């Protein structure tokens, strides 16, 4: 099982006119380092924050999703490097299924996961479900960025621009963006 849940307890900051990339803009609009994203990897739970983790991992997430969408390769790796979530995921695509082998470097699981658990290092999931979980998070980020005055002029915004639209409750944006 793999899922990403975004909690609602945060306040949006303000647009920084000097931001040129989505990563910088994410870091700017989220005021606090609040671990408000719950990542479930085979029932092993870790928490991420938007301001630090996601802003630092954004380009790697997009690279990963583009590789899965393009399906030009049956095997690739993605490295995530943030202060609280550092990992290497090796991907193998088999038809519509995805097998991910994880190398956890710096990750704090809430369940004090031991290194003996096989499902801590391997995940099998349909590709469309895996992509959908990440896209739910990215839609929230996109809506918050737009709410704060950012647009497709940011480097790295093209994936966000092309996401299918669906209504996200306003409660995800309790901020003071103009």
C-alpha positions as CSV (number, residue, x, y, z in Angstrom):
1,X,0.0,0.0,0.0
2,X,1.1,3.5,-0.8
3,X,-0.7,6.7,-0.1
4,X,-0.1,10.4,0.6
5,X,-2.4,12.3,2.9
6,X,-2.2,16.1,3.2
7,X,-3.3,17.5,6.5
8,X,-4.9,20.9,6.7
9,X,-3.2,22.7,9.6
10,X,-1.0,25.4,8.0
11,X,-1.0,29.1,7.0
12,X,0.1,30.4,3.7
13,X,2.8,33.1,3.5
14,X,3.4,35.6,0.8
15,X,4.8,35.5,-2.7
16,X,8.5,36.3,-3.0
17,X,9.0,38.3,-6.2
18,X,12.6,36.9,-6.4
19,X,11.5,33.3,-6.7
20,X,12.2,31.8,-10.2
21,X,11.4,28.1,-9.6
22,X,8.5,26.1,-8.1
23,X,10.9,24.8,-5.4
24,X,11.7,28.3,-4.3
25,X,8.1,29.3,-4.4
26,X,7.0,26.3,-2.3
27,X,9.6,27.2,0.3
28,X,8.3,30.8,0.3
29,X,4.6,30.3,0.6
30,X,4.6,27.7,3.5
31,X,5.5,29.7,6.6
32,X,6.4,26.8,9.0
33,X,8.2,23.5,8.9
34,X,5.1,21.6,9.8
35,X,5.1,17.8,9.1
36,X,1.6,18.0,7.4
37,X,2.1,15.3,4.8
38,X,1.7,11.6,5.7
39,X,3.4,9.2,3.4
40,X,2.3,5.6,3.9
41,X,4.8,3.0,2.4
42,X,3.3,-0.5,3.1
43,X,2.0,0.6,6.4
44,X,5.3,2.3,7.4
45,X,4.4,5.9,8.0
46,X,6.6,8.9,7.7
47,X,5.8,12.6,7.8
48,X,7.0,15.3,5.4
49,X,6.7,19.0,5.4
50,X,6.0,21.2,2.5
51,X,8.4,24.1,3.3
52,X,11.5,21.9,3.6
53,X,11.0,18.4,2.3
54,X,8.7,19.0,-0.6
55,X,10.4,22.2,-1.7
56,X,13.7,20.3,-1.7
57,X,12.3,17.1,-3.3
58,X,10.0,18.8,-5.9
59,X,12.3,18.5,-9.0
60,X,13.0,14.8,-8.2
61,X,9.2,14.1,-7.8
62,X,8.5,15.7,-11.2
63,X,11.4,13.8,-12.8
64,X,10.0,10.5,-11.3
65,X,6.5,11.2,-12.5
66,X,7.6,12.2,-16.0
67,X,9.6,9.0,-16.3
68,X,6.5,7.0,-15.2
69,X,4.3,8.9,-17.6
70,X,6.6,8.7,-20.6
71,X,7.4,5.0,-20.0
72,X,10.5,5.2,-22.2
73,X,12.5,3.2,-19.7
74,X,11.6,0.0,-17.8
75,X,14.1,0.8,-15.1
76,X,15.3,4.1,-13.5
77,X,16.3,5.5,-10.2
78,X,15.3,8.6,-8.3
79,X,17.2,10.1,-5.4
80,X,15.4,12.3,-2.8
81,X,17.6,14.5,-0.7
82,X,16.1,16.7,2.0
83,X,17.0,17.2,5.6
84,X,14.5,14.6,6.9
85,X,13.8,12.4,3.9
86,X,16.8,11.0,2.0
87,X,16.3,7.9,0.0
88,X,17.0,6.2,-3.3
89,X,14.1,4.5,-5.1
90,X,14.9,2.0,-7.9
91,X,11.9,1.6,-10.2
92,X,11.1,-1.4,-12.4
93,X,8.1,-1.1,-14.7
94,X,6.3,-4.3,-15.8
95,X,3.2,-3.6,-17.9
96,X,0.9,-1.5,-15.6
97,X,2.7,-2.4,-12.4
98,X,5.5,-0.7,-10.6
99,X,8.1,-2.3,-8.4
100,X,10.1,0.1,-6.2
101,X,13.1,-1.0,-4.2
102,X,13.9,1.6,-1.6
103,X,17.2,2.4,0.0
104,X,16.4,4.5,3.1
105,X,19.2,6.8,4.1
106,X,17.7,9.4,6.4
107,X,14.0,8.7,7.0
108,X,12.1,8.6,10.3
109,X,9.3,6.2,10.3
110,X,6.7,6.7,13.0
111,X,6.4,3.0,13.7
112,X,10.1,2.5,14.6
113,X,10.4,0.2,11.6
114,X,13.1,-2.4,11.9
115,X,15.4,-3.2,9.0
116,X,14.1,-6.8,9.0
117,X,10.8,-6.0,7.4
118,X,10.7,-6.9,3.7
119,X,7.9,-4.6,2.9
120,X,10.0,-1.7,4.2
121,X,12.3,-2.1,1.2
122,X,9.9,-3.1,-1.6
123,X,6.6,-1.7,-2.9
124,X,4.4,-3.2,-5.7
125,X,1.7,-0.9,-6.9
126,X,-0.3,-0.1,-10.1
127,X,1.4,2.8,-11.8
128,X,-1.7,4.8,-12.2
129,X,-2.4,4.6,-8.4
130,X,1.1,5.7,-7.5
131,X,1.0,8.6,-9.9
132,X,-2.5,9.6,-8.6
133,X,-1.3,9.8,-5.0
134,X,1.5,12.2,-6.0
135,X,-0.8,14.2,-8.2
136,X,-3.2,14.8,-5.3
137,X,-0.4,16.5,-3.4
138,X,0.8,18.4,-6.5
139,X,-2.7,19.8,-7.2
140,X,-2.8,21.2,-3.7
141,X,0.6,22.7,-4.1
142,X,-0.4,24.2,-7.5
143,X,-3.6,25.7,-6.1
144,X,-1.7,27.3,-3.2
145,X,1.0,28.7,-5.6
146,X,-1.7,30.2,-7.8
147,X,-3.6,31.5,-4.8
148,X,-0.4,33.3,-3.8
149,X,0.1,34.9,-7.2
150,X,2.5,32.4,-8.9
151,X,2.0,31.1,-12.4
152,X,3.6,29.1,-15.2
153,X,6.4,31.6,-15.5
154,X,8.1,29.6,-12.7
155,X,10.7,27.1,-13.7
156,X,9.3,23.6,-13.2
157,X,5.6,24.7,-13.4
158,X,4.8,22.8,-16.6
159,X,3.8,19.5,-14.9
160,X,1.6,21.4,-12.5
161,X,-0.1,23.3,-15.4
162,X,-0.9,20.0,-17.2
163,X,-2.5,18.3,-14.2
164,X,-6.2,17.5,-14.6
165,X,-8.3,19.8,-12.6
166,X,-10.6,18.8,-9.9
167,X,-12.0,20.8,-7.0
168,X,-9.9,20.9,-3.9
169,X,-11.6,22.3,-0.8
170,X,-10.5,25.8,0.1
171,X,-9.5,24.5,3.6
172,X,-6.1,23.6,2.1
173,X,-5.4,27.3,1.7
174,X,-6.0,29.1,5.0
175,X,-3.4,31.6,4.2
176,X,-3.0,35.3,3.8
177,X,-1.9,35.4,0.2
178,X,-3.2,38.4,-1.7
